[in-house]
Amino acid sequence: QGTVIPSPSQSTHSADIARLKKREKLLTKQVNMFMSGSGGCGDDEPGDDEDGVEDEKEEEEDDS
């Protein structure tokens, strides 16, 4: 354990972790916004809606 995180490396390690945590937080925020914000309430609804619209379009084209 002591060999893995010596004093000098600990500083860099901490900074790296802080950076990664910040990045992860940002990514998680974006994903959450995309998942819930995209449809409003539940990522299942928007996905279903999108599929239905796409299906309708395809059917219409096929019918014409």
C-alpha positions, 0 to 999 in steps of 0.5 A: 500500500505504501509503495503504491501511493508515496508522498510525491505521487499522492499529490498527482493521484489526488489531482487525477482523481479530482479531475476524473470525478469532475469529468464523471460528474459532467458525463453523468449529468449529461446522460441523466439530462439526455435520459430524463430531460429528452422525454420529460418523465422516463426514458421509456416513453421517448424511446417508444414514441420515437420508434412509433414515429419511425415505424409510421413513416416507414409504413407510409412510405411502403404504402405509397 
